């Protein structure tokens, strides 16, 4: 069980570091937006894994808030890029 937890921690840490690198480097705003969505998805996965491993649901409200922030953030970025590129208003 401890080996499995260590593997989970290593996998999530590597994924978070690579995603943060993509947020920093870019090169475009859409690359950063996708990386931010991936980062929020990783946070949701970590919270879900914590709930499954420790047999609790205390993190469920936080999980729902993070999911809502991800959806609304993606919509806001899509609208910003569409307006900047001369799309529908």
N, CA, C and O atoms as a CHARMM CRD file, in Angstrom:
* protein
*
  356
    1    1 UNK  N      0.82800  -1.19800   0.00000 PROA 1      0.00000
    2    1 UNK  CA     0.00000   0.00000   0.00000 PROA 1      0.00000
    3    1 UNK  C      0.86900   1.25800   0.00000 PROA 1      0.00000
    4    1 UNK  O      0.56300   2.21800  -0.70600 PROA 1      0.00000
    5    2 UNK  N      1.94900   1.26100   0.78400 PROA 2      0.00000
    6    2 UNK  CA     2.82000   2.42900   0.83000 PROA 2      0.00000
    7    2 UNK  C      3.50900   2.66900  -0.50100 PROA 2      0.00000
    8    2 UNK  O      3.72400   3.81600  -0.89400 PROA 2      0.00000
    9    3 UNK  N      3.85800   1.59100  -1.19900 PROA 3      0.00000
   10    3 UNK  CA     4.48000   1.72200  -2.51400 PROA 3      0.00000
   11    3 UNK  C      3.49800   2.32800  -3.50900 PROA 3      0.00000
   12    3 UNK  O      3.87700   3.14700  -4.34600 PROA 3      0.00000
   13    4 UNK  N      2.24000   1.92400  -3.41200 PROA 4      0.00000
   14    4 UNK  CA     1.20200   2.48300  -4.28200 PROA 4      0.00000
   15    4 UNK  C      1.01000   3.97400  -4.01000 PROA 4      0.00000
   16    4 UNK  O      0.88400   4.76200  -4.94800 PROA 4      0.00000
   17    5 UNK  N      0.98700   4.36000  -2.75600 PROA 5      0.00000
   18    5 UNK  CA     0.85500   5.77600  -2.41200 PROA 5      0.00000
   19    5 UNK  C      2.05200   6.58100  -2.90400 PROA 5      0.00000
   20    5 UNK  O      1.88400   7.69700  -3.39700 PROA 5      0.00000
   21    6 UNK  N      3.24200   6.03800  -2.77900 PROA 6      0.00000
   22    6 UNK  CA     4.43400   6.72900  -3.27200 PROA 6      0.00000
   23    6 UNK  C      4.36900   6.90100  -4.78400 PROA 6      0.00000
   24    6 UNK  O      4.73800   7.95400  -5.30500 PROA 6      0.00000
   25    7 UNK  N      3.90700   5.88700  -5.48400 PROA 7      0.00000
   26    7 UNK  CA     3.77500   5.98100  -6.93900 PROA 7      0.00000
   27    7 UNK  C      2.73800   7.03000  -7.33000 PROA 7      0.00000
   28    7 UNK  O      2.93100   7.76400  -8.29900 PROA 7      0.00000
   29    8 UNK  N      1.64500   7.10000  -6.58300 PROA 8      0.00000
   30    8 UNK  CA     0.61600   8.10900  -6.84600 PROA 8      0.00000
   31    8 UNK  C      1.17900   9.50200  -6.60700 PROA 8      0.00000
   32    8 UNK  O      0.96000  10.40100  -7.41900 PROA 8      0.00000
   33    9 UNK  N      1.89400   9.69400  -5.51700 PROA 9      0.00000
   34    9 UNK  CA     2.48500  11.00700  -5.22500 PROA 9      0.00000
   35    9 UNK  C      3.48400  11.42000  -6.29900 PROA 9      0.00000
   36    9 UNK  O      3.49900  12.57600  -6.72200 PROA 9      0.00000
   37   10 UNK  N      4.31000  10.49300  -6.73800 PROA 10     0.00000
   38   10 UNK  CA     5.29900  10.80200  -7.77000 PROA 10     0.00000
   39   10 UNK  C      4.61400  11.16000  -9.08500 PROA 10     0.00000
   40   10 UNK  O      5.00600  12.11600  -9.75300 PROA 10     0.00000
   41   11 UNK  N      3.59200  10.39100  -9.45500 PROA 11     0.00000
   42   11 UNK  CA     2.88800  10.65700 -10.71800 PROA 11     0.00000
   43   11 UNK  C      2.19900  12.01400 -10.69100 PROA 11     0.00000
   44   11 UNK  O      2.30500  12.78100 -11.64800 PROA 11     0.00000
   45   12 UNK  N      1.50200  12.31400  -9.61900 PROA 12     0.00000
   46   12 UNK  CA     0.81200  13.60200  -9.53400 PROA 12     0.00000
   47   12 UNK  C      1.80500  14.76000  -9.45200 PROA 12     0.00000
   48   12 UNK  O      1.56900  15.81700 -10.03800 PROA 12     0.00000
   49   13 UNK  N      2.90300  14.57600  -8.73700 PROA 13     0.00000
   50   13 UNK  CA     3.90900  15.64100  -8.64400 PROA 13     0.00000
   51   13 UNK  C      4.53200  15.92400 -10.00200 PROA 13     0.00000
   52   13 UNK  O      4.70900  17.08400 -10.37400 PROA 13     0.00000
   53   14 UNK  N      4.86400  14.87900 -10.74100 PROA 14     0.00000
   54   14 UNK  CA     5.43400  15.06700 -12.08000 PROA 14     0.00000
   55   14 UNK  C      4.43600  15.76200 -13.00000 PROA 14     0.00000
   56   14 UNK  O      4.80500  16.66400 -13.75200 PROA 14     0.00000
   57   15 UNK  N      3.17800  15.34700 -12.94100 PROA 15     0.00000
   58   15 UNK  CA     2.15900  15.96000 -13.78800 PROA 15     0.00000
   59   15 UNK  C      1.96100  17.43400 -13.44000 PROA 15     0.00000
   60   15 UNK  O      1.81900  18.26800 -14.33500 PROA 15     0.00000
   61   16 UNK  N      1.94900  17.75700 -12.16200 PROA 16     0.00000
   62   16 UNK  CA     1.77400  19.15200 -11.74400 PROA 16     0.00000
   63   16 UNK  C      2.96200  20.00100 -12.17800 PROA 16     0.00000
   64   16 UNK  O      2.77500  21.11900 -12.65900 PROA 16     0.00000
   65   17 UNK  N      4.17600  19.49100 -12.01700 PROA 17     0.00000
   66   17 UNK  CA     5.35800  20.25500 -12.42000 PROA 17     0.00000
   67   17 UNK  C      5.38000  20.51900 -13.92700 PROA 17     0.00000
   68   17 UNK  O      5.69200  21.62600 -14.36400 PROA 17     0.00000
   69   18 UNK  N      5.04600  19.49800 -14.71600 PROA 18     0.00000
   70   18 UNK  CA     5.00000  19.68000 -16.17100 PROA 18     0.00000
   71   18 UNK  C      3.90400  20.65900 -16.58000 PROA 18     0.00000
   72   18 UNK  O      4.08500  21.44900 -17.50600 PROA 18     0.00000
   73   19 UNK  N      2.77800  20.60600 -15.89400 PROA 19     0.00000
   74   19 UNK  CA     1.68100  21.51100 -16.21500 PROA 19     0.00000
   75   19 UNK  C      2.01600  22.94500 -15.82600 PROA 19     0.00000
   76   19 UNK  O      1.72100  23.87300 -16.57900 PROA 19     0.00000
   77   20 UNK  N      2.62000  23.13500 -14.67600 PROA 20     0.00000
   78   20 UNK  CA     3.02200  24.48700 -14.26800 PROA 20     0.00000
   79   20 UNK  C      4.05800  25.04300 -15.24100 PROA 20     0.00000
   80   20 UNK  O      4.04700  26.23600 -15.54600 PROA 20     0.00000
   81   21 UNK  N      4.94300  24.19100 -15.72400 PROA 21     0.00000
   82   21 UNK  CA     5.92100  24.62800 -16.72600 PROA 21     0.00000
   83   21 UNK  C      5.20800  25.12900 -17.98300 PROA 21     0.00000
   84   21 UNK  O      5.60500  26.14300 -18.55700 PROA 21     0.00000
   85   22 UNK  N      4.15400  24.42000 -18.41500 PROA 22     0.00000
   86   22 UNK  CA     3.41500  24.83900 -19.60700 PROA 22     0.00000
   87   22 UNK  C      2.67800  26.14900 -19.35300 PROA 22     0.00000
   88   22 UNK  O      2.56900  26.97800 -20.25600 PROA 22     0.00000
   89   23 UNK  N      2.17700  26.34600 -18.14800 PROA 23     0.00000
   90   23 UNK  CA     1.51000  27.61200 -17.82100 PROA 23     0.00000
   91   23 UNK  C      2.51200  28.76200 -17.89200 PROA 23     0.00000
   92   23 UNK  O      2.18500  29.83900 -18.39000 PROA 23     0.00000
   93   24 UNK  N      3.71700  28.53900 -17.40100 PROA 24     0.00000
   94   24 UNK  CA     4.72400  29.59900 -17.38500 PROA 24     0.00000
   95   24 UNK  C      5.26000  29.87700 -18.78700 PROA 24     0.00000
   96   24 UNK  O      5.37200  31.03500 -19.19100 PROA 24     0.00000
   97   25 UNK  N      5.59200  28.82400 -19.53000 PROA 25     0.00000
   98   25 UNK  CA     6.23800  28.97900 -20.84100 PROA 25     0.00000
   99   25 UNK  C      5.25400  29.39200 -21.91600 PROA 25     0.00000
  100   25 UNK  O      5.58900  30.21600 -22.76700 PROA 25     0.00000
  101   26 UNK  N      4.06800  28.85300 -21.90200 PROA 26     0.00000
  102   26 UNK  CA     3.07700  29.22600 -22.91300 PROA 26     0.00000
  103   26 UNK  C      3.18500  28.40300 -24.16800 PROA 26     0.00000
  104   26 UNK  O      3.09400  27.18100 -24.05300 PROA 26     0.00000
  105   27 UNK  N      3.36400  28.92500 -25.32400 PROA 27     0.00000
  106   27 UNK  CA     3.65700  30.30600 -25.70700 PROA 27     0.00000
  107   27 UNK  C      2.41000  31.17300 -25.91300 PROA 27     0.00000
  108   27 UNK  O      2.51200  32.39800 -25.85300 PROA 27     0.00000
  109   28 UNK  N      1.24900  30.58100 -26.15100 PROA 28     0.00000
  110   28 UNK  CA     0.06300  31.40900 -26.38900 PROA 28     0.00000
  111   28 UNK  C     -0.86400  31.34900 -25.18100 PROA 28     0.00000
  112   28 UNK  O     -0.68800  30.53700 -24.27200 PROA 28     0.00000
  113   29 UNK  N     -1.84300  32.22300 -25.20200 PROA 29     0.00000
  114   29 UNK  CA    -2.80900  32.25000 -24.10000 PROA 29     0.00000
  115   29 UNK  C     -3.65400  30.97900 -24.09100 PROA 29     0.00000
  116   29 UNK  O     -4.07300  30.52400 -23.02700 PROA 29     0.00000
  117   30 UNK  N     -3.90400  30.40800 -25.25300 PROA 30     0.00000
  118   30 UNK  CA    -4.68300  29.16800 -25.29100 PROA 30     0.00000
  119   30 UNK  C     -3.89800  27.99800 -24.70700 PROA 30     0.00000
  120   30 UNK  O     -4.47700  27.12800 -24.05700 PROA 30     0.00000
  121   31 UNK  N     -2.57200  27.96900 -24.93400 PROA 31     0.00000
  122   31 UNK  CA    -1.74300  26.93600 -24.30000 PROA 31     0.00000
  123   31 UNK  C     -1.80400  27.06600 -22.78300 PROA 31     0.00000
  124   31 UNK  O     -1.91200  26.07000 -22.06800 PROA 31     0.00000
  125   32 UNK  N     -1.73500  28.28300 -22.31000 PROA 32     0.00000
  126   32 UNK  CA    -1.81000  28.50800 -20.86800 PROA 32     0.00000
  127   32 UNK  C     -3.18300  28.15400 -20.31100 PROA 32     0.00000
  128   32 UNK  O     -3.28700  27.63300 -19.20100 PROA 32     0.00000
  129   33 UNK  N     -4.23400  28.43300 -21.07400 PROA 33     0.00000
  130   33 UNK  CA    -5.59100  28.10500 -20.63300 PROA 33     0.00000
  131   33 UNK  C     -5.78100  26.59500 -20.53000 PROA 33     0.00000
  132   33 UNK  O     -6.36100  26.10300 -19.56200 PROA 33     0.00000
  133   34 UNK  N     -5.29800  25.86900 -21.51700 PROA 34     0.00000
  134   34 UNK  CA    -5.40900  24.40800 -21.48000 PROA 34     0.00000
  135   34 UNK  C     -4.59100  23.85700 -20.31500 PROA 34     0.00000
  136   34 UNK  O     -5.04200  22.94600 -19.62100 PROA 34     0.00000
  137   35 UNK  N     -3.40600  24.39500 -20.09600 PROA 35     0.00000
  138   35 UNK  CA    -2.58800  23.94200 -18.98000 PROA 35     0.00000
  139   35 UNK  C     -3.26500  24.24400 -17.64200 PROA 35     0.00000
  140   35 UNK  O     -3.19300  23.43700 -16.71500 PROA 35     0.00000
  141   36 UNK  N     -3.91800  25.39800 -17.53800 PROA 36     0.00000
  142   36 UNK  CA    -4.63700  25.72200 -16.30000 PROA 36     0.00000
  143   36 UNK  C     -5.79100  24.74600 -16.08100 PROA 36     0.00000
  144   36 UNK  O     -6.05300  24.33900 -14.94900 PROA 36     0.00000
  145   37 UNK  N     -6.48500  24.36800 -17.16200 PROA 37     0.00000
  146   37 UNK  CA    -7.54800  23.36900 -17.03700 PROA 37     0.00000
  147   37 UNK  C     -6.99000  22.02400 -16.59400 PROA 37     0.00000
  148   37 UNK  O     -7.58700  21.34000 -15.76200 PROA 37     0.00000
  149   38 UNK  N     -5.85500  21.65100 -17.14600 PROA 38     0.00000
  150   38 UNK  CA    -5.21800  20.39400 -16.74100 PROA 38     0.00000
  151   38 UNK  C     -4.81000  20.46300 -15.27000 PROA 38     0.00000
  152   38 UNK  O     -4.95600  19.48700 -14.53400 PROA 38     0.00000
  153   39 UNK  N     -4.30500  21.60700 -14.85100 PROA 39     0.00000
  154   39 UNK  CA    -3.90300  21.76300 -13.45200 PROA 39     0.00000
  155   39 UNK  C     -5.10500  21.63200 -12.51700 PROA 39     0.00000
  156   39 UNK  O     -5.01400  20.97800 -11.47800 PROA 39     0.00000
  157   40 UNK  N     -6.21000  22.23800 -12.87500 PROA 40     0.00000
  158   40 UNK  CA    -7.41700  22.10300 -12.05900 PROA 40     0.00000
  159   40 UNK  C     -7.92300  20.66000 -12.06400 PROA 40     0.00000
  160   40 UNK  O     -8.41600  20.16900 -11.04800 PROA 40     0.00000
  161   41 UNK  N     -7.80000  19.98700 -13.20500 PROA 41     0.00000
  162   41 UNK  CA    -8.19200  18.57900 -13.26700 PROA 41     0.00000
  163   41 UNK  C     -7.31100  17.73300 -12.36200 PROA 41     0.00000
  164   41 UNK  O     -7.79000  16.80500 -11.71000 PROA 41     0.00000
  165   42 UNK  N     -6.02500  18.05600 -12.32300 PROA 42     0.00000
  166   42 UNK  CA    -5.12800  17.33400 -11.41500 PROA 42     0.00000
  167   42 UNK  C     -5.49400  17.57600  -9.95800 PROA 42     0.00000
  168   42 UNK  O     -5.43000  16.65700  -9.14100 PROA 42     0.00000
  169   43 UNK  N     -5.87500  18.79700  -9.62800 PROA 43     0.00000
  170   43 UNK  CA    -6.30900  19.08800  -8.25600 PROA 43     0.00000
  171   43 UNK  C     -7.55000  18.26600  -7.92000 PROA 43     0.00000
  172   43 UNK  O     -7.65900  17.72200  -6.82100 PROA 43     0.00000
  173   44 UNK  N     -8.47800  18.17700  -8.85800 PROA 44     0.00000
  174   44 UNK  CA    -9.68400  17.37400  -8.63900 PROA 44     0.00000
  175   44 UNK  C     -9.31400  15.90200  -8.45200 PROA 44     0.00000
  176   44 UNK  O     -9.86500  15.22600  -7.58300 PROA 44     0.00000
  177   45 UNK  N     -8.38600  15.41200  -9.26400 PROA 45     0.00000
  178   45 UNK  CA    -7.95300  14.01100  -9.13700 PROA 45     0.00000
  179   45 UNK  C     -7.27600  13.75100  -7.79400 PROA 45     0.00000
  180   45 UNK  O     -7.50100  12.71200  -7.17500 PROA 45     0.00000
  181   46 UNK  N     -6.45400  14.68700  -7.34800 PROA 46     0.00000
  182   46 UNK  CA    -5.79200  14.51900  -6.04800 PROA 46     0.00000
  183   46 UNK  C     -6.82000  14.51400  -4.92400 PROA 46     0.00000
  184   46 UNK  O     -6.73600  13.69600  -4.00800 PROA 46     0.00000
  185   47 UNK  N     -7.78100  15.41400  -4.98800 PROA 47     0.00000
  186   47 UNK  CA    -8.82600  15.42700  -3.95600 PROA 47     0.00000
  187   47 UNK  C     -9.64300  14.14000  -3.98600 PROA 47     0.00000
  188   47 UNK  O     -9.97500  13.58700  -2.93800 PROA 47     0.00000
  189   48 UNK  N     -9.96400  13.66600  -5.18500 PROA 48     0.00000
  190   48 UNK  CA   -10.69700  12.40400  -5.30200 PROA 48     0.00000
  191   48 UNK  C     -9.89400  11.22000  -4.79500 PROA 48     0.00000
  192   48 UNK  O    -10.43600  10.33900  -4.12900 PROA 48     0.00000
  193   49 UNK  N     -8.60400  11.19400  -5.10500 PROA 49     0.00000
  194   49 UNK  CA    -7.75300  10.11400  -4.61300 PROA 49     0.00000
  195   49 UNK  C     -7.64800  10.15700  -3.09500 PROA 49     0.00000
  196   49 UNK  O     -7.67000   9.11400  -2.44100 PROA 49     0.00000
  197   50 UNK  N     -7.53500  11.35500  -2.53000 PROA 50     0.00000
  198   50 UNK  CA    -7.49300  11.48800  -1.07200 PROA 50     0.00000
  199   50 UNK  C     -8.77600  10.96700  -0.43600 PROA 50     0.00000
  200   50 UNK  O     -8.74100  10.28100   0.58500 PROA 50     0.00000
  201   51 UNK  N     -9.90700  11.30000  -1.05000 PROA 51     0.00000
  202   51 UNK  CA   -11.17700  10.81500  -0.50300 PROA 51     0.00000
  203   51 UNK  C    -11.27100   9.29600  -0.60400 PROA 51     0.00000
  204   51 UNK  O    -11.77200   8.64700   0.31500 PROA 51     0.00000
  205   52 UNK  N    -10.79600   8.72200  -1.70600 PROA 52     0.00000
  206   52 UNK  CA   -10.86900   7.27000  -1.86800 PROA 52     0.00000
  207   52 UNK  C     -9.91000   6.54900  -0.92700 PROA 52     0.00000
  208   52 UNK  O    -10.26200   5.52500  -0.34100 PROA 52     0.00000
  209   53 UNK  N     -8.70800   7.08000  -0.78400 PROA 53     0.00000
  210   53 UNK  CA    -7.70700   6.41700   0.06000 PROA 53     0.00000
  211   53 UNK  C     -8.08300   6.49800   1.53300 PROA 53     0.00000
  212   53 UNK  O     -7.94500   5.51900   2.26700 PROA 53     0.00000
  213   54 UNK  N     -8.55800   7.66500   1.96700 PROA 54     0.00000
  214   54 UNK  CA    -8.86100   7.87100   3.39100 PROA 54     0.00000
  215   54 UNK  C    -10.32200   7.61900   3.75100 PROA 54     0.00000
  216   54 UNK  O    -10.71200   7.81100   4.90300 PROA 54     0.00000
  217   55 UNK  N    -11.12400   7.19900   2.80000 PROA 55     0.00000
  218   55 UNK  CA   -12.52500   6.83100   3.04400 PROA 55     0.00000
  219   55 UNK  C    -13.32500   7.95300   3.70800 PROA 55     0.00000
  220   55 UNK  O    -13.92600   7.75600   4.76400 PROA 55     0.00000
  221   56 UNK  N    -13.32700   9.12500   3.08300 PROA 56     0.00000
  222   56 UNK  CA   -14.11200  10.23600   3.61100 PROA 56     0.00000
  223   56 UNK  C    -14.66200  11.06100   2.44500 PROA 56     0.00000
  224   56 UNK  O    -14.25200  10.88900   1.29700 PROA 56     0.00000
  225   57 UNK  N    -15.58400  11.94400   2.75700 PROA 57     0.00000
  226   57 UNK  CA   -16.15600  12.84600   1.74700 PROA 57     0.00000
  227   57 UNK  C    -16.05100  14.30400   2.18700 PROA 57     0.00000
  228   57 UNK  O    -16.78800  15.15200   1.68300 PROA 57     0.00000
  229   58 UNK  N    -15.16000  14.60200   3.10600 PROA 58     0.00000
  230   58 UNK  CA   -15.02900  15.97200   3.59700 PROA 58     0.00000
  231   58 UNK  C    -14.55800  16.94000   2.51900 PROA 58     0.00000
  232   58 UNK  O    -14.84700  18.13400   2.59300 PROA 58     0.00000
  233   59 UNK  N    -13.84000  16.44400   1.52600 PROA 59     0.00000
  234   59 UNK  CA   -13.30100  17.30600   0.47400 PROA 59     0.00000
  235   59 UNK  C    -14.27900  17.53800  -0.66900 PROA 59     0.00000
  236   59 UNK  O    -13.95800  18.25900  -1.61400 PROA 59     0.00000
  237   60 UNK  N    -15.44300  16.95200  -0.60300 PROA 60     0.00000
  238   60 UNK  CA   -16.39900  17.04900  -1.71000 PROA 60     0.00000
  239   60 UNK  C    -16.81000  18.48900  -2.02500 PROA 60     0.00000
  240   60 UNK  O    -16.84500  18.83900  -3.20500 PROA 60     0.00000
  241   61 UNK  N    -17.12400  19.34500  -1.04500 PROA 61     0.00000
  242   61 UNK  CA   -17.46100  20.73700  -1.38900 PROA 61     0.00000
  243   61 UNK  C    -16.31000  21.45900  -2.09300 PROA 61     0.00000
  244   61 UNK  O    -16.53600  22.21200  -3.04100 PROA 61     0.00000
  245   62 UNK  N    -15.09200  21.23400  -1.63600 PROA 62     0.00000
  246   62 UNK  CA   -13.93000  21.85000  -2.28400 PROA 62     0.00000
  247   62 UNK  C    -13.77700  21.32700  -3.70800 PROA 62     0.00000
  248   62 UNK  O    -13.45700  22.08900  -4.62000 PROA 62     0.00000
  249   63 UNK  N    -14.00000  20.04700  -3.89500 PROA 63     0.00000
  250   63 UNK  CA   -13.91700  19.44900  -5.22200 PROA 63     0.00000
  251   63 UNK  C    -14.92400  20.09400  -6.17000 PROA 63     0.00000
  252   63 UNK  O    -14.59200  20.38800  -7.31800 PROA 63     0.00000
  253   64 UNK  N    -16.13100  20.31000  -5.70800 PROA 64     0.00000
  254   64 UNK  CA   -17.16300  20.93800  -6.54100 PROA 64     0.00000
  255   64 UNK  C    -16.82300  22.39400  -6.86000 PROA 64     0.00000
  256   64 UNK  O    -17.07200  22.85600  -7.97400 PROA 64     0.00000
  257   65 UNK  N    -16.26400  23.11000  -5.90400 PROA 65     0.00000
  258   65 UNK  CA   -15.87600  24.50700  -6.14100 PROA 65     0.00000
  259   65 UNK  C    -14.76000  24.58400  -7.17000 PROA 65     0.00000
  260   65 UNK  O    -14.79700  25.43300  -8.06000 PROA 65     0.00000
  261   66 UNK  N    -13.77600  23.71500  -7.06100 PROA 66     0.00000
  262   66 UNK  CA   -12.66800  23.70600  -8.02200 PROA 66     0.00000
  263   66 UNK  C    -13.18100  23.37000  -9.42200 PROA 66     0.00000
  264   66 UNK  O    -12.73300  23.96300 -10.40300 PROA 66     0.00000
  265   67 UNK  N    -14.11200  22.42800  -9.52000 PROA 67     0.00000
  266   67 UNK  CA   -14.68500  22.07800 -10.81700 PROA 67     0.00000
  267   67 UNK  C    -15.44100  23.25700 -11.42000 PROA 67     0.00000
  268   67 UNK  O    -15.32800  23.51500 -12.61800 PROA 67     0.00000
  269   68 UNK  N    -16.20900  23.97400 -10.60300 PROA 68     0.00000
  270   68 UNK  CA   -16.95300  25.12900 -11.10700 PROA 68     0.00000
  271   68 UNK  C    -16.01000  26.24300 -11.54600 PROA 68     0.00000
  272   68 UNK  O    -16.24500  26.88500 -12.57000 PROA 68     0.00000
  273   69 UNK  N    -14.95800  26.47600 -10.79200 PROA 69     0.00000
  274   69 UNK  CA   -13.97500  27.49800 -11.17500 PROA 69     0.00000
  275   69 UNK  C    -13.34500  27.13700 -12.51300 PROA 69     0.00000
  276   69 UNK  O    -13.13100  28.01500 -13.35000 PROA 69     0.00000
  277   70 UNK  N    -13.04700  25.87300 -12.72500 PROA 70     0.00000
  278   70 UNK  CA   -12.46600  25.43700 -13.98900 PROA 70     0.00000
  279   70 UNK  C    -13.38900  25.68200 -15.16500 PROA 70     0.00000
  280   70 UNK  O    -12.95200  26.16700 -16.20900 PROA 70     0.00000
  281   71 UNK  N    -14.65900  25.35300 -15.00600 PROA 71     0.00000
  282   71 UNK  CA   -15.62500  25.55500 -16.09300 PROA 71     0.00000
  283   71 UNK  C    -15.79600  27.04000 -16.38800 PROA 71     0.00000
  284   71 UNK  O    -15.72800  27.45600 -17.54500 PROA 71     0.00000
  285   72 UNK  N    -16.01500  27.83400 -15.36000 PROA 72     0.00000
  286   72 UNK  CA   -16.23300  29.26300 -15.58900 PROA 72     0.00000
  287   72 UNK  C    -14.97900  29.95300 -16.09900 PROA 72     0.00000
  288   72 UNK  O    -15.07000  30.88000 -16.90400 PROA 72     0.00000
  289   73 UNK  N    -13.82000  29.52300 -15.64900 PROA 73     0.00000
  290   73 UNK  CA   -12.57000  30.08000 -16.15300 PROA 73     0.00000
  291   73 UNK  C    -12.36500  29.76800 -17.62400 PROA 73     0.00000
  292   73 UNK  O    -11.92400  30.62700 -18.38700 PROA 73     0.00000
  293   74 UNK  N    -12.67900  28.55100 -18.02600 PROA 74     0.00000
  294   74 UNK  CA   -12.55000  28.17800 -19.44000 PROA 74     0.00000
  295   74 UNK  C    -13.49500  28.98200 -20.31300 PROA 74     0.00000
  296   74 UNK  O    -13.12800  29.40300 -21.41000 PROA 74     0.00000
  297   75 UNK  N    -14.69800  29.19400 -19.83400 PROA 75     0.00000
  298   75 UNK  CA   -15.66700  29.98900 -20.59700 PROA 75     0.00000
  299   75 UNK  C    -15.19100  31.42900 -20.72100 PROA 75     0.00000
  300   75 UNK  O    -15.29200  32.02300 -21.79400 PROA 75     0.00000
  301   76 UNK  N    -14.67700  31.99200 -19.64600 PROA 76     0.00000
  302   76 UNK  CA   -14.20000  33.37800 -19.68100 PROA 76     0.00000
  303   76 UNK  C    -13.02500  33.53500 -20.64200 PROA 76     0.00000
  304   76 UNK  O    -12.96700  34.50900 -21.39300 PROA 76     0.00000
  305   77 UNK  N    -12.09800  32.59500 -20.62300 PROA 77     0.00000
  306   77 UNK  CA   -10.95200  32.68000 -21.52700 PROA 77     0.00000
  307   77 UNK  C    -11.39500  32.50600 -22.97300 PROA 77     0.00000
  308   77 UNK  O    -10.90200  33.20700 -23.85600 PROA 77     0.00000
  309   78 UNK  N    -12.31300  31.58800 -23.22500 PROA 78     0.00000
  310   78 UNK  CA   -12.80500  31.39300 -24.59200 PROA 78     0.00000
  311   78 UNK  C    -13.49200  32.65400 -25.10900 PROA 78     0.00000
  312   78 UNK  O    -13.31000  33.02800 -26.26700 PROA 78     0.00000
  313   79 UNK  N    -14.27200  33.30400 -24.26400 PROA 79     0.00000
  314   79 UNK  CA   -14.92800  34.54900 -24.69200 PROA 79     0.00000
  315   79 UNK  C    -13.91000  35.66000 -24.93700 PROA 79     0.00000
  316   79 UNK  O    -14.05300  36.43400 -25.88400 PROA 79     0.00000
  317   80 UNK  N    -12.89800  35.74300 -24.10000 PROA 80     0.00000
  318   80 UNK  CA   -11.85600  36.75800 -24.27400 PROA 80     0.00000
  319   80 UNK  C    -11.11000  36.55800 -25.59000 PROA 80     0.00000
  320   80 UNK  O    -10.87800  37.51400 -26.33100 PROA 80     0.00000
  321   81 UNK  N    -10.74000  35.31700 -25.87600 PROA 81     0.00000
  322   81 UNK  CA    -9.99900  35.03400 -27.10700 PROA 81     0.00000
  323   81 UNK  C    -10.89000  35.26800 -28.32300 PROA 81     0.00000
  324   81 UNK  O    -10.42100  35.77200 -29.34300 PROA 81     0.00000
  325   82 UNK  N    -12.16200  34.90900 -28.22800 PROA 82     0.00000
  326   82 UNK  CA   -13.07000  35.12600 -29.35600 PROA 82     0.00000
  327   82 UNK  C    -13.23900  36.61200 -29.64200 PROA 82     0.00000
  328   82 UNK  O    -13.26500  37.01500 -30.80500 PROA 82     0.00000
  329   83 UNK  N    -13.35200  37.42300 -28.61400 PROA 83     0.00000
  330   83 UNK  CA   -13.48300  38.87200 -28.82700 PROA 83     0.00000
  331   83 UNK  C    -12.19900  39.46400 -29.38400 PROA 83     0.00000
  332   83 UNK  O    -12.24100  40.33400 -30.25500 PROA 83     0.00000
  333   84 UNK  N    -11.06700  39.00200 -28.89100 PROA 84     0.00000
  334   84 UNK  CA    -9.78700  39.52900 -29.35300 PROA 84     0.00000
  335   84 UNK  C     -9.53700  39.18200 -30.81600 PROA 84     0.00000
  336   84 UNK  O     -8.94400  39.96700 -31.55600 PROA 84     0.00000
  337   85 UNK  N     -9.99300  37.99800 -31.22700 PROA 85     0.00000
  338   85 UNK  CA    -9.78700  37.55900 -32.60400 PROA 85     0.00000
  339   85 UNK  C    -10.87300  38.03700 -33.54400 PROA 85     0.00000
  340   85 UNK  O    -10.87400  37.67100 -34.72000 PROA 85     0.00000
  341   86 UNK  N    -11.80900  38.85500 -33.04700 PROA 86     0.00000
  342   86 UNK  CA   -12.85600  39.41500 -33.90600 PROA 86     0.00000
  343   86 UNK  C    -14.01700  38.49000 -34.12500 PROA 86     0.00000
  344   86 UNK  O    -14.73600  38.63400 -35.11400 PROA 86     0.00000
  345   87 UNK  N    -14.22900  37.54400 -33.24000 PROA 87     0.00000
  346   87 UNK  CA   -15.33200  36.60700 -33.34800 PROA 87     0.00000
  347   87 UNK  C    -16.63300  37.22200 -32.85600 PROA 87     0.00000
  348   87 UNK  O    -16.71500  38.43300 -32.65300 PROA 87     0.00000
  349   88 UNK  N    -17.66200  36.37600 -32.66200 PROA 88     0.00000
  350   88 UNK  CA   -18.95400  36.90100 -32.19800 PROA 88     0.00000
  351   88 UNK  C    -18.85800  37.53800 -30.82900 PROA 88     0.00000
  352   88 UNK  O    -18.07000  37.11500 -29.98300 PROA 88     0.00000
  353   89 UNK  N    -19.66800  38.55500 -30.62100 PROA 89     0.00000
  354   89 UNK  CA   -19.65500  39.29000 -29.35700 PROA 89     0.00000
  355   89 UNK  C    -20.88400  38.99700 -28.58000 PROA 89     0.00000
  356   89 UNK  O    -21.06000  39.52400 -27.48100 PROA 89     0.00000
